[in-house]
Amino acid sequence: MSRTGTTVEIRDLIYLSEEGAPLRRLDVHRPAADRPVGPSVLLWHGIGPDEKDVLAPLAREIASHGLPVLVPDWRSDAPDGGRSHLMASLRYVRDQAVEFGGDGGRVVLAGWSAGAGAAMGLALGPGATEGVRVIAAVGVAGRYDLPARSTGTAPLADLDSTEAGAGAGAGAVPVTLVHGAADSVLSSSHSREFGAALRTKGWPVTSLEPTSDHAGVIMTEYDPARGLCVPSTSEHVLRAGRETAAAIVSAARTA
């Protein structure tokens, strides 16, 4: 466990143990001060296998605003595309979040890149959320016309279903879409298209386009030598990441 002035980080907790398979682990970032139990944030990384560390800067920033954030490893190269890992992390939040000052029954489901599609896939079909009440969903730099790792179907296509298409009249969860305007990995047009489709169906949507790229919206920059995103100290990157964190915090507090 490590501590900063405002947050505590608990690393490598086991959330899934499968016979013959490597243990799946998660990190918890929570406020350092004791607070009443409030919503929890479950934050999913992108397509790179077991890359929870990539989201540590963003998770710390969210936790500094008073919310516990759980960030699991998951593997997109698993036989099921990572679905069992994602769902197991949701069950862990349901059962264990109270230990970290969170409410396991009220969860903000958020994800970056491939994790964004996974989060939105479940948000459109709340019956698949393992008994967890998802109070808000946040997609960061995502693409929504491809099968979500959590459901196997594309969120855009799911909007045509009776349940998802019912929109606000069926108590749809608020959706926030954050996408860097300078994203050259996944164009921000994906989030704009998805947001427009949600609004057409009556879903409450908030959209944000920071002046940043795919990595910058999570307070990182891509390191080609290491082949992954690493924490950044650039002020414009930190500013963009703070915008993302503020959007997630706002989604939690207004849902």
N, C-alpha and C positions, 0 to 999 in steps of 0.2 A: 504494500500500500504506500502511495506517495501523496503528499499534501502540498498545495500551494496556499496562497493567502486566502483564497475563496473557495477552492474546490479540493475534493479528495478523489484519488484515482485508485481503484482496486483492480488489479490486472489478473487475467488468465483464470477466471472462475470457470469451472466445468459446467456446461449446460446440457451436454449431450454425450452419452457414452453408449456406443454400439459395439457389440461383441465382434472382435476382430478388426475394428476400425479405429483410426486415431481419434482421440478425444477432441471434441469441439469446445472451444473456449470463448469467453466474452470478457470485456472490460466494463467496469462501471465507473462513471464520472458523476459525482454527486456534490451538492453544496457542502462546504465544510461546517457551516452552522446548522444546528438542529432546526428543522422547520416542520410545520404540520404536513401530514401526508397529502400530496397533490398528485396531479397526473404524472405518469412516467413517459419517457420518450424512448422508443425502440428505433435505433438508427442502423440501417443496413448499408454495407459498402457495395462497391460495384463488382464487375465481372471477374476481377483478379482474385484467385482463390486465397482465402484466409488473409485478408488485408484490412482487418479491423484497425490496425495502427494508423492507416491512412486518415481515418476519421477522428483521430484523437484531438487535433487542434479545434475542430468544430465542436466536438462533444464537450471539451473543457469550456469553451465559450458559452455554450447553452447552459451547462451546469452552473456557471458563475451567475446566472440569472435566477437560480433557485430551483431548477428542475433536475431530477436524476435522469441520467442518460445511460442506456445499456447498449453496447456495441458488440455484436457477436461476429466471430469468424463464420464464414460459410463458403462452400466450394461450388462454383458454377460448373466444374468438371465432374461432379458426382453423377452417377447414373441417372438420377432424377432431376438433374440440372440445379440441384441445391434446395429443392422444395422441402425435403425432410429437415434440413438444417434450419431453414427459415422458420418453419412451423414450430420446431422444437424451441427456438429462441422466443417465440411468441408465448409458448406455454411457460417458459421459465419466467418471463416477465409477469405473467398472470399469477404464478405461484410464489415468486420470491421478491417482487419489487418492493413490498412493504419493508423489507429489511434495509433498504437503501433510501427510505423516505419517499417512496412512490406508491401509487395506487395501481395494483395489478389489474383492476377492473376498468380503469380509464387510461387509455394509452394513446399517445400521439405516434402514429406509425409513419416513419420517414425513411427515405432512402436516396442514395446518390447513384446516378448512372443506371446500371442494371438493377440496383436496389430500389430506384425510383419506380420502375415498372412493376417490381414485385410488390411494393407498398400499395400502388394504385390498383393492382389486380385484386388485392384483398379488400381494399376500401370499397370497391364496386360491388362486392358480394359479402356483406358483413356476416352472413351465416357461416362463413368458412374461417372465422377468426378464433377458433378454439375457446369460445366462451368469453373472450375479451371484448369489452366495449371500446371500439376505436372511435375516439371523440374527434379526431382530425387526422388528415393524411397530408403529407408534404412530399412532393417529388422534386428532387434537385438534379438538374441536368439530365433528365431522362428522355427515353423514347418509348412511345406508347402504342405503336402500331406493330410491335413484335410480341410474341408470346411471353407473358410474365413468368419469371422463375417460380413464383408462388402458386400459380394456377394453371399454367400451360396454355392459356388463351391470352389474346391481345386485349388490353384495356379498352382500346378504341372499339374493337369488335364487341366487347362485352356491353358497351353502352346500348347496343341494339337489343339486348335481352330485356325481358319484361321487368325483372327486378331492378337492374341498374338503370334502365331507361325511365323508371318512374320518377327519378330525380327527387327534388325537394319535397314533393308531396308524400314521399315514403320515408322522410326523415333522413335524407342523405347526409353523410358527414361532410363538413366543410373541407375543401381541398385548397391547398396552396401549392403553386408551381413556381419554382425558382430556376432560372436558367441564364447563364452568362451570355451577354449579347455578343461576345467575341468567341464563343465556343466553336472551335473548328473540328472537334471530335464528333459531337452530336449537335447539329444546328438547333438554335433556339426556336426555329419554326416548329419543331416537334411539340414543344410545350405550348406554343401558341395555338397549334391545331387542336391539341387535346383539350386545352382550356375552352376553346370555342365550342367544341363538341359537347363538353360537360354543361356549359351554359345553355346550349340549345335544349338540353334535356332537363333543365331546371336545377342543376347542382350549384351550390354556392362556391364560387371560385375566386381566389386572390392570385394575381400573377405579378411576378417581379423579375426584372432583367437587369442585374447588376452589370456594371461595365467590367467584365472579367471573362475568363475562359473556363474550360471544363474543370481544370484543377483549382483555379482561383476561388471558385464559389465555396470551396470547403477549406480555405486558408492554406492551400498547398500550391506547389509548382511541380511540373513533371520533370523528373531526372532521367534522361535517356540512358545514362550509364547504368543506373540501377533498375530501369524499366518500371518505375512506379512513382507515385506522387509523394513528395516529402514536404515537411513543414516549411513555410516561407516566412521571411522577415520583411518582405516588401510591403510598404504601407498600403499600396493600392490593392494588394492581395488580401491583406488583413482586413481592409475596409469592406471588401466584397464578402469575405467570410462572415464578418460581423452582421452584414445585412441578411445573410442566410440564417444565421443563428437567431437574429431578432424575429425573422419570419416564423421560425419554428416555435419560439417562445410565445409570440403573439397567437399562433394557432392553438397552443395549449391553453392560453388564458382566456380566449374568447369563445372557445367551443362550448 
